[in-house]
Amino acid sequence: MSRTDIRSAELSAEQSEAAGTALALMRTHLTHHPDLARIRVTVENGEREPLELPREAIDLLATILAHMAAGRGVSVVPRSAELTTQQAADLLNVSRPFLIGLLKAGEIAYRTVGTHRRIAASSLIDYMREDDRRRREAADELTQLGQDMGLV
């Protein structure tokens, strides 16, 4: 699997602050220019070189900077990657046996290679989105119930 990790334990306060500053500038620029398909940034490596990035890359970079500014680690995984059960469990932040239960229950699609299970990153991402949706619905339902009972 091709993956880039930035571990939160490795982020200094200075790095988190720099990420927050860059994120604020980026958000301001994106807010004032929402229709841009490409964005030009300047790279300084002894000389100033312009670099054009597609909007999608800037949006992803903004998400990464937001996590870094909060001191959290980030993993970037291509949707086409195939993950081992341990890698998938790590991304879900669950134990490997719990993940195996999800696979056996049909919650996440996988394929078998010999005796090993492989999970498409796209299947894992789909599961994570659906799980987030279910959690939001449950929270909304509990909030509404609390309001109906006059508890909130």
Buried (B, 14 or more C-beta within 10 A) or exposed (E): EEEEEBEEEEBEEEBBEBBBEBBEEBEEEBEEEEEEEEBEBEEEEEEEEEEEEEBEEBEEBBEBBBBBBEBBEBBEBEEEBBBBBEBBBBBBEEEBEEBBEBBEEEEBEBEEEEEEBBBBBBBBEBBEEEBEEEEEEEEEEEEEEEEEEEEE
